[in-house]
Amino acid sequence: MTACSLLSYIAIAWMKVVPMQTIRSKVQFLKISALSLVFCVSVVFGNISLRYLPVSFNQAVGATTPFFTAVFAYLMTLKREAWLTYITLIPVVTGVIIASG
């Protein structure tokens, strides 16, 4: 995760792939922090579960990460993404669950 953050910063700040965005308020910072915490805890528990659960079950649970990320993002910001975003999550989650079954 640290490498991902560092590479993202390089792409944004140095390579100017997308414009730098600033945090506008303390509330926005708290929402970003909460989403980050949920994501990190999800990854940590997913890795811990590899010791106790079959990998296929872990893959099925991990496949739901994009779905729950979208749900929590909506709950935190109360802004909807385009319906196409949510619809495209269905075959991704379903396909990985079926493949790992």
C-alpha positions as CSV (number, residue, x, y, z in Angstrom):
1,M,0.0,0.0,0.0
2,T,2.9,2.3,0.7
3,A,4.4,1.7,-2.7
4,C,1.0,2.3,-4.3
5,S,0.7,5.6,-2.5
6,L,4.2,6.7,-3.4
7,L,3.7,5.8,-7.1
8,S,0.4,7.6,-7.1
9,Y,2.0,10.7,-5.7
10,I,4.7,10.5,-8.4
11,A,2.2,10.2,-11.1
12,I,0.1,13.1,-9.8
13,A,2.7,15.6,-8.6
14,W,5.7,15.0,-10.9
15,M,4.2,13.5,-14.1
16,K,1.0,15.6,-13.9
17,V,-1.2,12.7,-15.1
18,V,-4.2,14.3,-13.3
19,P,-4.5,17.6,-11.5
20,M,-3.6,17.7,-7.8
21,Q,-6.7,17.9,-5.6
22,T,-6.7,19.5,-2.2
23,I,-8.7,18.6,0.8
24,R,-11.3,21.3,1.3
25,S,-12.5,20.7,4.8
26,K,-12.0,18.7,8.0
27,V,-15.2,16.7,7.2
28,Q,-13.9,15.7,3.8
29,F,-10.6,14.6,5.5
30,L,-12.5,12.6,8.1
31,K,-14.5,10.8,5.3
32,I,-11.4,10.0,3.3
33,S,-9.7,8.7,6.5
34,A,-12.7,6.5,7.3
35,L,-12.8,5.0,3.8
36,S,-9.0,4.4,4.0
37,L,-9.3,2.7,7.3
38,V,-12.1,0.4,6.1
39,F,-10.1,-0.5,3.0
40,C,-6.9,-1.2,5.0
41,V,-8.7,-3.3,7.6
42,S,-10.4,-5.2,4.8
43,V,-7.0,-6.0,3.2
44,V,-5.4,-7.0,6.5
45,F,-8.3,-9.3,7.5
46,G,-8.3,-10.8,4.0
47,N,-4.6,-11.6,4.4
48,I,-5.1,-13.0,7.9
49,S,-7.9,-15.2,6.6
50,L,-5.5,-16.9,4.2
51,R,-4.1,-18.8,7.2
52,Y,-7.5,-20.2,8.3
53,L,-9.7,-20.4,5.2
54,P,-9.4,-22.0,1.8
55,V,-8.1,-19.7,-0.8
56,S,-11.1,-20.0,-3.0
57,F,-13.3,-18.6,-0.2
58,N,-10.9,-15.8,0.3
59,Q,-11.0,-15.0,-3.4
60,A,-14.8,-14.9,-3.2
61,V,-14.8,-12.5,-0.3
62,G,-12.1,-10.4,-1.9
63,A,-14.1,-10.1,-5.1
64,T,-16.7,-8.1,-3.1
65,T,-14.2,-5.4,-2.2
66,P,-15.0,-3.1,-5.2
67,F,-18.7,-3.5,-4.5
68,F,-18.4,-2.6,-0.8
69,T,-16.0,0.2,-1.6
70,A,-18.6,1.8,-3.9
71,V,-21.3,1.3,-1.2
72,F,-19.2,2.8,1.6
73,A,-18.2,5.7,-0.7
74,Y,-21.8,6.5,-1.4
75,L,-22.7,6.3,2.3
76,M,-19.8,8.6,3.3
77,T,-20.3,11.2,0.5
78,L,-24.0,10.8,-0.3
79,K,-23.0,11.2,-4.0
80,R,-24.0,8.6,-6.5
81,E,-21.8,7.5,-9.3
82,A,-23.2,6.8,-12.7
83,W,-25.4,3.7,-12.8
84,L,-23.0,2.2,-15.2
85,T,-20.4,2.1,-12.5
86,Y,-22.6,0.1,-10.2
87,I,-23.8,-2.2,-13.0
88,T,-20.3,-3.1,-14.0
89,L,-19.5,-4.3,-10.5
90,I,-22.1,-7.0,-10.8
91,P,-20.4,-9.2,-13.5
92,V,-16.9,-8.6,-11.9
93,V,-18.0,-9.8,-8.4
94,T,-20.2,-12.6,-9.8
95,G,-17.5,-13.8,-12.2
96,V,-14.8,-14.1,-9.5
97,I,-17.1,-15.8,-7.1
98,I,-18.1,-18.4,-9.7
99,A,-14.5,-18.9,-10.9
100,S,-13.3,-19.4,-7.3
101,G,-16.2,-21.7,-6.5
